[in-house]
Amino acid sequence: MSAVFDKPTLLQRVMPLLRGFDWPLIALLLVLTSIGLTAMYSSGYDHGTRFADHGRNILLAAGILFCVSQVPPQKLMALALPLYTLGVALLIAVALFGITKKGAQRWINVGVVIQPSELLKIATPLMLAWWFQKREGQVRMIDFAVAGVLLLIPVG
């Protein structure tokens, strides 16, 4: 006895990945991106090379956005505390023995030269989301004070 299985079409395989997106938000994002690209193209004097580079960067960012959107929020929340701690530790390391470029000490060499503030641009909102998620339903004034301290640590 043999059974024949239908091979799913490409559309049937892709549709589960696209479910759950906020399509009006994506449409608004595309409109704003188009306006930005149009403004860049119309103001550029270098025959479109910046326009092409910016377009490439937008496509790269859209790919990263799509990949990250496939990660469950619980896994992102598990990364909040380690990323925040790592970012703050790297900021302290920059203050102690960072690299000065263009008159500012913002970089550190950890095998690769990085700027820890870029890591904290992702880690700080994740940390705040983690903090408020843990206090869900019972948020008090002290919780907002702790959130303020969580913001002030990287700023300091």
C-alpha positions as a Markdown table, in Angstrom:
| # | Residue | x | y | z |
|---|---|---|---|---|
| 1 | Met | 0.0 | 0.0 | 0.0 |
| 2 | Ser | 1.6 | 3.3 | -1.1 |
| 3 | Ala | 0.4 | 6.8 | -0.3 |
| 4 | Val | 1.0 | 9.8 | -2.4 |
| 5 | Phe | 1.6 | 13.0 | -0.5 |
| 6 | Asp | 0.9 | 16.3 | -2.1 |
| 7 | Lys | 4.0 | 18.6 | -2.0 |
| 8 | Pro | 3.0 | 21.9 | -0.5 |
| 9 | Thr | 3.3 | 24.9 | -2.8 |
| 10 | Leu | 5.7 | 27.7 | -2.1 |
| 11 | Leu | 2.8 | 29.9 | -1.0 |
| 12 | Gln | 1.6 | 27.3 | 1.4 |
| 13 | Arg | 5.0 | 27.1 | 3.0 |
| 14 | Val | 5.5 | 30.9 | 3.2 |
| 15 | Met | 2.1 | 31.8 | 4.6 |
| 16 | Pro | 2.7 | 30.6 | 8.2 |
| 17 | Leu | 5.8 | 32.9 | 8.3 |
| 18 | Leu | 3.6 | 35.9 | 7.3 |
| 19 | Arg | 0.8 | 35.4 | 9.7 |
| 20 | Gly | 0.6 | 37.8 | 12.6 |
| 21 | Phe | 2.2 | 40.7 | 10.9 |
| 22 | Asp | 0.7 | 44.2 | 11.4 |
| 23 | Trp | 0.1 | 44.9 | 7.8 |
| 24 | Pro | -1.1 | 48.6 | 8.2 |
| 25 | Leu | 2.1 | 49.3 | 10.2 |
| 26 | Ile | 4.2 | 47.6 | 7.5 |
| 27 | Ala | 2.4 | 49.7 | 4.8 |
| 28 | Leu | 3.1 | 52.9 | 6.8 |
| 29 | Leu | 6.7 | 51.9 | 7.2 |
| 30 | Leu | 7.0 | 51.3 | 3.4 |
| 31 | Val | 5.5 | 54.8 | 2.7 |
| 32 | Leu | 7.9 | 56.5 | 5.1 |
| 33 | Thr | 10.9 | 54.6 | 3.7 |
| 34 | Ser | 9.8 | 55.6 | 0.2 |
| 35 | Ile | 9.5 | 59.2 | 1.2 |
| 36 | Gly | 13.0 | 59.0 | 2.8 |
| 37 | Leu | 14.6 | 57.4 | -0.3 |
| 38 | Thr | 12.9 | 59.9 | -2.6 |
| 39 | Ala | 14.2 | 62.8 | -0.5 |
| 40 | Met | 17.7 | 61.4 | -0.5 |
| 41 | Tyr | 17.6 | 60.8 | -4.3 |
| 42 | Ser | 16.4 | 64.3 | -5.0 |
| 43 | Ser | 18.9 | 66.0 | -2.8 |
| 44 | Gly | 21.9 | 63.9 | -3.8 |
| 45 | Tyr | 24.6 | 65.3 | -6.0 |
| 46 | Asp | 26.7 | 62.1 | -6.5 |
| 47 | His | 24.7 | 60.4 | -9.2 |
| 48 | Gly | 22.8 | 58.1 | -6.9 |
| 49 | Thr | 25.6 | 56.2 | -5.2 |
| 50 | Arg | 24.3 | 57.2 | -1.7 |
| 51 | Phe | 20.8 | 56.3 | -2.8 |
| 52 | Ala | 21.9 | 52.8 | -3.9 |
| 53 | Asp | 23.9 | 52.3 | -0.6 |
| 54 | His | 20.9 | 53.5 | 1.5 |
| 55 | Gly | 18.6 | 51.3 | -0.5 |
| 56 | Arg | 20.9 | 48.3 | 0.2 |
| 57 | Asn | 21.0 | 49.1 | 3.9 |
| 58 | Ile | 17.2 | 49.3 | 4.0 |
| 59 | Leu | 16.9 | 45.9 | 2.4 |
| 60 | Leu | 19.4 | 44.5 | 4.8 |
| 61 | Ala | 17.5 | 46.0 | 7.8 |
| 62 | Ala | 14.2 | 44.6 | 6.4 |
| 63 | Gly | 15.8 | 41.1 | 6.2 |
| 64 | Ile | 17.1 | 41.3 | 9.8 |
| 65 | Leu | 13.7 | 42.6 | 11.0 |
| 66 | Phe | 12.0 | 39.7 | 9.3 |
| 67 | Cys | 14.4 | 37.2 | 10.9 |
| 68 | Val | 14.1 | 38.7 | 14.4 |
| 69 | Ser | 10.3 | 38.8 | 14.0 |
| 70 | Gln | 10.3 | 35.0 | 13.8 |
| 71 | Val | 11.9 | 34.6 | 17.2 |
| 72 | Pro | 9.4 | 34.0 | 20.0 |
| 73 | Pro | 9.2 | 36.9 | 22.5 |
| 74 | Gln | 10.0 | 34.5 | 25.4 |
| 75 | Lys | 13.4 | 33.8 | 23.9 |
| 76 | Leu | 14.0 | 37.6 | 23.4 |
| 77 | Met | 13.1 | 38.2 | 27.1 |
| 78 | Ala | 15.6 | 35.5 | 28.2 |
| 79 | Leu | 18.3 | 37.6 | 26.5 |
| 80 | Ala | 17.3 | 40.9 | 28.2 |
| 81 | Leu | 19.3 | 40.6 | 31.4 |
| 82 | Pro | 22.5 | 39.1 | 29.9 |
| 83 | Leu | 22.6 | 41.6 | 27.0 |
| 84 | Tyr | 22.0 | 44.5 | 29.4 |
| 85 | Thr | 24.6 | 43.3 | 31.8 |
| 86 | Leu | 27.1 | 42.8 | 29.0 |
| 87 | Gly | 26.4 | 46.3 | 27.6 |
| 88 | Val | 26.8 | 48.0 | 30.9 |
| 89 | Ala | 30.1 | 46.1 | 31.5 |
| 90 | Leu | 31.4 | 47.1 | 28.1 |
| 91 | Leu | 30.5 | 50.7 | 28.8 |
| 92 | Ile | 32.5 | 50.6 | 32.0 |
| 93 | Ala | 35.3 | 49.0 | 30.1 |
| 94 | Val | 35.2 | 51.9 | 27.5 |
| 95 | Ala | 35.4 | 54.4 | 30.3 |
| 96 | Leu | 38.5 | 52.7 | 31.7 |
| 97 | Phe | 40.4 | 51.8 | 28.5 |
| 98 | Gly | 38.4 | 52.7 | 25.5 |
| 99 | Ile | 39.7 | 53.8 | 22.1 |
| 100 | Thr | 39.4 | 57.5 | 21.2 |
| 101 | Lys | 38.3 | 58.2 | 17.6 |
| 102 | Lys | 37.5 | 61.6 | 16.2 |
| 103 | Gly | 37.9 | 63.2 | 19.7 |
| 104 | Ala | 35.5 | 60.9 | 21.5 |
| 105 | Gln | 36.2 | 57.8 | 23.6 |
| 106 | Arg | 33.3 | 55.5 | 22.5 |
| 107 | Trp | 35.0 | 52.3 | 21.2 |
| 108 | Ile | 36.5 | 49.2 | 22.7 |
| 109 | Asn | 38.6 | 46.4 | 21.2 |
| 110 | Val | 37.3 | 43.0 | 22.2 |
| 111 | Gly | 38.9 | 41.1 | 19.3 |
| 112 | Val | 36.7 | 43.3 | 17.2 |
| 113 | Val | 36.4 | 47.1 | 17.6 |
| 114 | Ile | 32.8 | 47.8 | 18.8 |
| 115 | Gln | 30.7 | 50.6 | 20.2 |
| 116 | Pro | 28.8 | 49.3 | 23.3 |
| 117 | Ser | 26.2 | 52.0 | 23.1 |
| 118 | Glu | 24.9 | 50.3 | 19.9 |
| 119 | Leu | 24.3 | 47.1 | 22.0 |
| 120 | Leu | 22.5 | 49.1 | 24.6 |
| 121 | Lys | 20.1 | 50.6 | 22.1 |
| 122 | Ile | 18.7 | 47.1 | 21.9 |
| 123 | Ala | 19.4 | 45.8 | 25.4 |
| 124 | Thr | 17.8 | 48.7 | 27.3 |
| 125 | Pro | 14.3 | 48.5 | 25.9 |
| 126 | Leu | 14.5 | 44.7 | 26.2 |
| 127 | Met | 15.5 | 45.1 | 29.8 |
| 128 | Leu | 12.7 | 47.6 | 30.5 |
| 129 | Ala | 10.2 | 45.3 | 28.8 |
| 130 | Trp | 11.5 | 42.4 | 30.9 |
| 131 | Trp | 11.2 | 44.4 | 34.1 |
| 132 | Phe | 7.6 | 45.5 | 33.5 |
| 133 | Gln | 6.6 | 42.1 | 32.3 |
| 134 | Lys | 7.7 | 40.6 | 35.6 |
| 135 | Arg | 5.5 | 43.2 | 37.4 |
| 136 | Glu | 2.5 | 42.8 | 35.1 |
| 137 | Gly | -0.7 | 43.5 | 36.9 |
| 138 | Gln | 0.9 | 44.9 | 40.1 |
| 139 | Val | 3.0 | 47.9 | 38.8 |
| 140 | Arg | 3.6 | 50.4 | 41.6 |
| 141 | Met | 5.5 | 53.7 | 41.8 |
| 142 | Ile | 8.6 | 51.9 | 43.0 |
| 143 | Asp | 8.7 | 49.8 | 39.8 |
| 144 | Phe | 8.8 | 53.0 | 37.8 |
| 145 | Ala | 11.7 | 54.3 | 40.0 |
| 146 | Val | 13.6 | 51.1 | 39.4 |
| 147 | Ala | 12.9 | 51.5 | 35.6 |
| 148 | Gly | 14.3 | 55.0 | 35.9 |
| 149 | Val | 17.5 | 53.6 | 37.5 |
| 150 | Leu | 17.8 | 51.0 | 34.8 |
| 151 | Leu | 17.7 | 53.9 | 32.3 |
| 152 | Leu | 20.1 | 56.0 | 34.3 |
| 153 | Ile | 22.8 | 53.3 | 34.6 |
| 154 | Pro | 23.8 | 53.4 | 30.9 |
| 155 | Val | 23.3 | 57.1 | 30.7 |
| 156 | Gly | 25.7 | 57.7 | 33.6 |
